Amino acid sequence: MYVILVYDIKKTGNYSKVQRTIFNICKKYLFHIQNSVFEGNISRSQLTNLKTELNKKLRKEEDSMIIFKSRNRRWLEKEFLTNKIIENSQFI
């Protein structure tokens, strides 16, 4: 399945450690495309593993994360308003 993952880590407490940990977990499974945004093809079992890891580190009352899922990338239309992001490259 094709996944887009977006998160916000609230700047409280151990914010930088949480942000770094979440970033590294996401990077193991998906491509980093922009600040707190990741995307890529992932199996159901990989998605389960990703969510399990993230649930251990996300602060439920402070942080937020959304995972958009599609059966296939071809069902997703992307429109770039700025420079086009080349897959597998980093954009920050």
N, C-alpha and C positions, 0 to 999 in steps of 0.2 A: 504494500500500500504506500501511497505517497503522503508525507506528513509535513506540515508546517507548524513549528513550535515557536511560541512567542512568550516571553516572560518579563516580569518586572520584579526587582528585589528592592524592597523598601529600605531607605538609608537610615536604619536604626541598628543599635547593638553591634553585632559582629558582621555588619553588612558586607564588607569587602571579602571576608572569608567565605561567606555564603555565596556571594556572586561568583567568585572564582571557582568554587566547588560545583555549582550548577552549570557554569560554562563548560567546565571540563567533562562533566557527565554527558552533556548534550553533544559535545564534540566527538565523543566516542561512537555515537550512533548516527549523527547527521552532519551536514555541511553547514558551517557558519557563514551566513550571508550578510548579516548586518547587525551591529550591536547585539541586541538580545533576541535575534531571530535566527532560527535554524530550519533547514528543510532537507528532504531527501527520501529515497525509497527505503523502506524498512519492513521487515517481516513482523507478523503479529507477535511472535515470541520475543523479538528484539524490542518491540514497543512495550510489551509487558515488563521486560527487564528495565528498560529506560524509566518507565513510570514508577517502578518499585524503588529504583535508586533515587529518583527525584523526590518521591514522597518521604524518604528518610531525611532529606536535607532541607526541603522547603519549609518555611515557617508559615504554617497554615493561616494564622491571623494577620500576617503582615505582607506576605509575598503573593504574587498571582502568576498563573501560567495557563495558557490556552494551547490546545493541540487541535489543529484542523486536519482532518483525515479525508483522503479521497482514494478510491480504488486504484486509480492510475493517474500519473502526471498529465496525461493527455486530456483529462477532464478538467484541468485547471488552466485558466487563462491568466497570464501575467502581463501586466502593462507597466513599463518602466517610464517614469516621468523625468528621470535623469539618465545618467549613463547606465547602460545595460550591464547587469552583473553577470560575469562569466562564471558558470558553475565550477565549483571546486576552488575558486579564488576567494580571497577574503575582501570584504568591503567595509571599511571603517573610516 
